[in-house]
Amino acid sequence: MTTHQHTNRCQRWVIKIGSALLTNDGKGLNLDSLDTWVQQMAQLRESGIELVLVSSGAVAEVMTRLGWAERPPELNKLQAAAAVGQMGLIQAYESRFQQYGMHTAQILLTHDDLSNRERYLNARSTLRTLLEMGVVPVVNENDTVAMDEVRFGDNDTLGALVANLVEADQLVILTDQTGLYDKDPRHNPDAALIHEAQADDDRLEAMASGKSGSLGRGGMLTKVRAARLAARSGTTTTIASGQLPEVLMAIASGKDTGTRLLPGQELLAARKQWLAGQLQVRGQLTLDAGAINVLRESGRSLLAVGVKAVAGDFARGEMVACVDEDGKEVARGLVNYQASETELIMGQPSHRIEELLGYIDEPELIHRDNLILV
């Protein structure tokens, strides 16, 4: 099974369940199906796979509860409905996971959370901490405040962005379709299922017609685009039918299930390429010879103790260049503390950060996963 394993950590999956699966054709939540997916997720967790769940279904849940026949067109009504529906959705998951001694957490995200570097890092560290605690984060778009023009548009896209955020090995998109076909199977009896392809293959978009059901906002096209987005951080995407019995277990055991869309690169290589090309350098850290040696020879994180000088006015999460004492660039990376804080802690051991700043966010100044040698 070609999953990209990190060193020293277990597999990490993002599982996205679509609204067509979660709701009985718009009549409330499909609790029987929910039971079977949660049971499988508990087994995956037991086998050491960390899970993040991206779940649709909040608006559909509330429509039944409030007796609405169709999705209201007014934004304020939709936002209010989402607020009510989130409660029902989270309650349904929490009570089911508790049967297996597991806890869930609700994470509501907007575009701002992922485009603002500091909020991006905050969301990332919250999700990572929850995973370390063995909790299953249930992520959804924050529909109560998101305006249409800044929406993710659908939970497939959100699933891919969360996969980037937590550096997932797998994004599993459960849908009411068997997978991606070379043409629309509803109109072409000779349509063939694509078992495996490269996520960035341009022909896939043409194959995915982009039509969606009445409940969901994303058709197969958004799933293909989500796979391409997830591949940026080295994540494999599997699109499969949530109606298949034991579908998650089948994917975990490497059975040929649905469509697998593969990234061009391994996780860390893809992430580092993204770092290299994506962000402007906002400041500079001068490192001592010992720190440079540790970065080059051992591939470790940069600690504050190895920094001799700080230049520039950078915020937490921004890209800084690391230079030697002659000013020659040796590395660059995303810094965990802003410039004024970095000046206070430079040259100091990590155990003094809390004493010097009044808090500690990360023991490293730049984590090795967010650092590239140049």
C-alpha positions as CSV (number, residue, x, y, z in Angstrom):
1,M,0.0,0.0,0.0
2,T,1.7,3.2,-1.1
3,T,1.0,5.4,1.9
4,H,3.7,7.9,2.8
5,Q,4.8,7.2,6.3
6,H,6.4,9.9,8.4
7,T,9.3,9.0,10.6
8,N,8.4,8.4,14.2
9,R,4.7,8.8,13.9
10,C,1.6,6.7,13.2
11,Q,-0.6,7.1,10.2
12,R,-2.9,10.1,10.1
13,W,-6.2,10.2,8.2
14,V,-8.7,12.9,7.4
15,I,-12.1,11.3,6.8
16,K,-14.8,13.4,5.0
17,I,-18.4,12.2,5.1
18,G,-20.8,13.8,2.6
19,S,-24.2,15.1,3.3
20,A,-25.9,12.7,0.9
21,L,-24.6,9.8,3.0
22,L,-25.3,11.4,6.4
23,T,-28.9,12.2,5.8
24,N,-31.8,10.1,4.9
25,D,-32.3,11.9,1.6
26,G,-32.7,15.1,3.6
27,K,-34.8,13.6,6.4
28,G,-32.6,14.0,9.4
29,L,-29.4,12.1,10.2
30,N,-28.9,8.6,9.1
31,L,-28.0,7.2,12.5
32,D,-27.6,3.6,11.5
33,S,-24.9,4.5,9.0
34,L,-23.3,6.8,11.6
35,D,-23.1,3.8,13.9
36,T,-21.2,1.7,11.4
37,W,-18.7,4.5,10.4
38,V,-18.0,5.3,14.1
39,Q,-17.5,1.7,14.8
40,Q,-14.9,1.4,12.0
41,M,-13.2,4.7,13.1
42,A,-12.9,3.3,16.6
43,Q,-11.2,0.2,15.1
44,L,-8.8,2.4,13.0
45,R,-8.0,4.5,16.1
46,E,-7.3,1.2,18.0
47,S,-4.9,0.1,15.3
48,G,-2.9,3.4,15.8
49,I,-4.3,5.6,13.0
50,E,-5.0,9.2,14.1
51,L,-8.3,10.6,12.8
52,V,-9.7,13.9,11.9
53,L,-13.4,13.9,10.8
54,V,-14.8,16.5,8.4
55,S,-18.5,16.1,8.5
56,S,-21.4,17.6,6.5
57,G,-25.0,17.3,7.6
58,A,-25.6,20.2,10.0
59,V,-28.1,22.1,7.8
60,A,-29.9,18.8,6.7
61,E,-30.1,17.8,10.4
62,V,-31.8,21.0,11.4
63,M,-34.2,21.0,8.4
64,T,-35.9,17.8,9.9
65,R,-35.8,19.2,13.4
66,L,-37.5,22.4,12.4
67,G,-39.7,20.8,9.9
68,W,-38.4,22.7,6.8
69,A,-39.1,21.2,3.4
70,E,-36.3,23.0,1.6
71,R,-33.0,24.7,2.3
72,P,-33.8,28.4,3.0
73,P,-32.3,30.9,0.5
74,E,-31.7,33.7,3.1
75,L,-28.2,33.8,4.5
76,N,-29.3,34.8,8.0
77,K,-31.7,31.8,8.2
78,L,-29.1,29.4,6.8
79,Q,-26.5,30.7,9.4
80,A,-29.0,30.3,12.2
81,A,-29.9,26.8,10.9
82,A,-26.3,25.8,10.8
83,A,-25.8,26.9,14.5
84,V,-28.7,24.7,15.6
85,G,-27.7,21.8,13.3
86,Q,-24.1,21.7,14.6
87,M,-25.4,20.9,18.0
88,G,-27.4,17.9,16.7
89,L,-24.5,16.7,14.6
90,I,-21.8,16.9,17.3
91,Q,-24.2,15.3,19.8
92,A,-24.7,12.4,17.5
93,Y,-21.0,11.9,17.0
94,E,-20.0,12.4,20.7
95,S,-22.5,9.9,22.0
96,R,-21.4,7.3,19.5
97,F,-17.7,7.7,20.0
98,Q,-18.2,7.6,23.8
99,Q,-19.5,4.0,23.4
100,Y,-15.9,3.2,22.5
101,G,-14.4,5.3,25.2
102,M,-13.3,8.0,22.8
103,H,-13.9,11.8,22.9
104,T,-14.6,14.2,20.1
105,A,-14.0,17.9,19.8
106,Q,-15.7,20.4,17.6
107,I,-13.6,22.6,15.3
108,L,-15.3,25.3,13.2
109,L,-13.1,26.9,10.5
110,T,-13.4,29.8,8.1
111,H,-11.2,30.8,5.2
112,D,-9.6,33.5,7.4
113,D,-8.4,30.8,9.8
114,L,-6.4,29.2,7.0
115,S,-5.2,32.2,5.0
116,N,-4.0,34.2,8.0
117,R,-0.6,32.7,9.0
118,E,-1.0,33.1,12.7
119,R,-4.5,31.7,12.8
120,Y,-3.3,28.9,10.5
121,L,-0.6,28.0,13.0
122,N,-3.1,28.2,15.9
123,A,-5.5,25.9,14.1
124,R,-2.7,23.5,13.3
125,S,-1.4,23.3,16.8
126,T,-4.9,22.9,18.3
127,L,-5.6,19.9,15.9
128,R,-2.2,18.4,16.6
129,T,-2.7,18.7,20.3
130,L,-6.1,17.0,20.1
131,L,-4.6,14.2,18.1
132,E,-1.9,13.7,20.7
133,M,-4.6,13.5,23.3
134,G,-6.3,10.8,21.3
135,V,-9.4,12.9,20.7
136,V,-11.2,12.9,17.3
137,P,-11.6,16.4,16.0
138,V,-14.9,16.9,14.1
139,V,-14.3,19.8,11.7
140,N,-16.8,21.8,9.8
141,E,-17.0,25.1,8.0
142,N,-18.2,27.8,10.4
143,D,-21.4,28.4,8.5
144,T,-22.7,30.8,11.2
145,V,-20.3,33.5,10.2
146,A,-19.0,32.5,6.7
147,M,-20.3,34.7,3.9
148,D,-20.9,33.1,0.5
149,E,-18.0,34.8,-1.2
150,V,-15.5,33.5,1.4
151,R,-16.8,30.0,1.8
152,F,-14.7,26.9,1.1
153,G,-17.6,26.1,-1.1
154,D,-17.9,22.5,0.0
155,N,-16.5,20.2,2.6
156,D,-14.3,18.3,0.0
157,T,-12.2,21.5,-0.3
158,L,-12.2,21.9,3.5
159,G,-11.2,18.2,3.9
160,A,-8.2,18.8,1.6
161,L,-7.1,22.0,3.5
162,V,-7.4,20.1,6.8
163,A,-5.3,17.3,5.3
164,N,-2.6,20.0,4.4
165,L,-3.0,21.4,7.9
166,V,-2.3,18.2,9.8
167,E,-0.1,16.7,7.1
168,A,-2.3,13.7,6.7
169,D,-1.2,10.5,5.0
170,Q,-4.7,9.8,3.6
171,L,-7.8,11.9,2.8
172,V,-10.8,9.6,2.6
173,I,-13.8,11.1,0.9
174,L,-16.9,9.0,1.6
175,T,-19.6,9.6,-0.9
176,D,-22.7,7.9,-2.4
177,Q,-20.7,7.1,-5.6
178,T,-18.4,4.1,-6.0
179,G,-15.6,6.3,-7.0
180,L,-14.5,8.3,-10.1
181,Y,-15.5,6.9,-13.5
182,D,-14.0,7.8,-16.8
183,K,-17.4,9.2,-17.8
184,D,-20.8,9.8,-16.0
185,P,-22.0,6.3,-15.1
186,R,-25.6,7.6,-14.8
187,H,-25.7,8.2,-18.6
188,N,-23.0,5.8,-19.9
189,P,-23.5,2.1,-19.1
190,D,-19.9,1.4,-20.4
191,A,-18.3,3.8,-17.9
192,A,-15.3,2.3,-16.2
193,L,-14.2,3.0,-12.6
194,I,-10.7,4.5,-12.3
195,H,-8.9,2.5,-9.6
196,E,-5.8,4.6,-9.3
197,A,-4.4,7.8,-10.9
198,Q,-2.0,10.7,-10.2
199,A,-3.9,13.5,-8.4
200,D,-2.5,16.1,-10.8
201,D,-3.5,14.2,-14.0
202,D,-5.3,16.9,-16.1
203,R,-7.7,14.4,-17.6
204,L,-9.4,13.7,-14.3
205,E,-11.3,17.1,-14.3
206,A,-12.8,16.3,-17.7
207,M,-14.0,13.0,-16.4
208,A,-15.6,14.5,-13.3
209,S,-18.8,16.1,-14.5
210,G,-19.2,18.4,-11.5
211,K,-22.9,17.7,-11.0
212,S,-24.0,17.3,-7.4
213,G,-27.2,16.2,-5.6
214,S,-29.7,18.5,-4.0
215,L,-28.2,18.4,-0.6
216,G,-24.5,18.5,-1.2
217,R,-22.7,21.4,-2.8
218,G,-19.8,19.3,-4.2
219,G,-20.0,16.9,-7.1
220,M,-17.2,14.6,-8.3
221,L,-15.3,17.7,-9.7
222,T,-14.8,19.2,-6.3
223,K,-13.5,15.8,-5.1
224,V,-10.9,15.7,-7.9
225,R,-9.9,19.3,-7.1
226,A,-9.7,18.4,-3.4
227,A,-7.4,15.5,-4.2
228,R,-5.1,17.8,-6.2
229,L,-5.0,20.2,-3.2
230,A,-4.3,17.4,-0.7
231,A,-1.5,16.2,-2.9
232,R,0.3,19.4,-2.3
233,S,1.3,18.2,1.2
234,G,1.9,14.6,0.0
235,T,-1.5,13.2,0.9
236,T,-3.1,10.3,-0.9
237,T,-6.9,10.7,-1.5
238,T,-9.3,7.8,-1.7
239,I,-12.8,8.5,-3.0
240,A,-15.1,5.6,-2.1
241,S,-18.7,4.7,-1.3
242,G,-19.7,5.1,2.3
243,Q,-22.5,2.5,1.6
244,L,-19.9,-0.3,1.2
245,P,-19.9,-2.5,4.3
246,E,-16.6,-2.0,6.3
247,V,-15.4,0.5,3.7
248,L,-12.8,2.2,6.1
249,M,-11.4,-1.2,7.1
250,A,-11.1,-2.2,3.4
251,I,-9.1,1.0,2.6
252,A,-6.9,0.5,5.7
253,S,-6.0,-3.1,4.6
254,G,-5.1,-1.9,1.1
255,K,-8.0,-3.5,-0.7
256,D,-8.9,-2.1,-4.1
257,T,-11.7,0.3,-2.9
258,G,-13.0,3.2,-4.9
259,T,-10.5,5.6,-6.6
260,R,-7.1,6.3,-5.2
261,L,-5.5,9.6,-6.3
262,L,-1.8,9.7,-5.5
263,P,0.5,12.6,-4.8
264,G,3.6,13.2,-6.9
265,Q,5.8,13.4,-3.8
266,E,6.3,12.2,-0.3
267,L,4.8,14.2,2.5
268,L,7.8,16.1,3.8
269,A,9.3,16.8,0.3
270,A,6.0,18.2,-0.8
271,R,5.6,20.4,2.3
272,K,9.1,21.7,2.0
273,Q,8.7,22.6,-1.7
274,W,5.5,24.4,-0.8
275,L,7.5,26.4,1.9
276,A,10.3,27.2,-0.5
277,G,8.0,28.6,-3.2
278,Q,5.1,30.0,-1.3
279,L,6.2,32.6,1.2
280,Q,8.1,35.9,1.3
281,V,11.0,36.2,3.8
282,R,10.0,38.6,6.5
283,G,13.2,38.6,8.7
284,Q,16.5,37.1,9.5
285,L,18.1,35.1,12.2
286,T,21.9,34.9,12.6
287,L,22.9,31.5,13.9
288,D,26.1,30.3,15.6
289,A,28.3,27.6,14.1
290,G,26.9,25.0,16.5
291,A,23.3,25.6,15.5
292,I,24.2,25.5,11.8
293,N,26.0,22.2,12.3
294,V,23.0,20.7,14.1
295,L,20.6,21.8,11.3
296,R,22.9,20.5,8.5
297,E,24.1,17.3,10.1
298,S,21.3,16.1,12.2
299,G,18.2,17.6,10.5
300,R,16.9,18.8,13.8
301,S,14.7,21.8,14.8
302,L,16.2,25.3,15.4
303,L,16.3,26.2,19.1
304,A,16.5,29.8,20.4
305,V,19.8,29.0,22.1
306,G,21.6,28.9,18.7
307,V,20.5,32.4,17.6
308,K,22.9,35.3,18.0
309,A,21.0,38.2,16.3
310,V,17.5,39.0,15.0
311,A,16.6,41.4,12.2
312,G,13.3,42.4,10.7
313,D,9.8,42.8,12.1
314,F,8.2,39.4,11.6
315,A,5.0,37.9,13.1
316,R,4.6,34.4,14.4
317,G,4.2,31.9,11.5
318,E,6.1,34.0,9.0
319,M,9.1,32.9,6.9
320,V,12.5,34.0,8.1
321,A,16.0,33.4,6.6
322,C,18.7,31.8,8.8
323,V,22.2,33.1,8.0
324,D,25.7,32.3,9.3
325,E,27.9,35.0,10.9
326,D,29.1,36.1,7.5
327,G,25.5,36.7,6.4
328,K,25.3,33.7,4.1
329,E,21.9,32.0,4.0
330,V,21.8,28.4,5.3
331,A,18.1,27.7,5.9
332,R,14.7,29.3,6.0
333,G,11.6,28.4,7.9
334,L,8.3,29.3,9.7
335,V,9.1,30.9,13.0
336,N,7.1,30.1,16.1
337,Y,7.6,33.5,17.9
338,Q,7.4,37.1,16.7
339,A,10.5,39.3,16.3
340,S,10.3,41.0,19.7
341,E,9.9,37.7,21.5
342,T,12.6,36.1,19.5
343,E,15.0,38.8,20.6
344,L,14.1,38.1,24.3
345,I,14.7,34.4,24.0
346,M,17.7,34.2,21.6
347,G,20.7,32.5,23.1
348,Q,18.6,31.0,25.8
349,P,17.8,27.3,26.5
350,S,14.2,26.2,25.7
351,H,13.3,25.6,29.4
352,R,13.7,29.4,30.0
353,I,11.2,30.5,27.3
354,E,8.2,30.4,29.7
355,E,10.1,32.4,32.3
356,L,11.2,35.0,29.8
357,L,7.9,35.4,27.9
358,G,5.3,34.5,30.5
359,Y,4.1,31.6,28.2
360,I,5.5,28.9,26.0
361,D,4.0,28.0,22.7
362,E,6.6,25.7,21.2
363,P,9.9,24.6,22.6
364,E,11.6,25.1,19.2
365,L,12.0,28.5,17.4
366,I,11.5,26.7,14.0
367,H,10.3,23.1,13.9
368,R,12.3,20.9,11.6
369,D,9.1,20.1,9.5
370,N,8.8,23.8,8.8
371,L,12.5,24.3,7.9
372,I,14.3,23.9,4.6
373,L,18.1,24.0,4.1
374,V,19.2,26.2,1.2
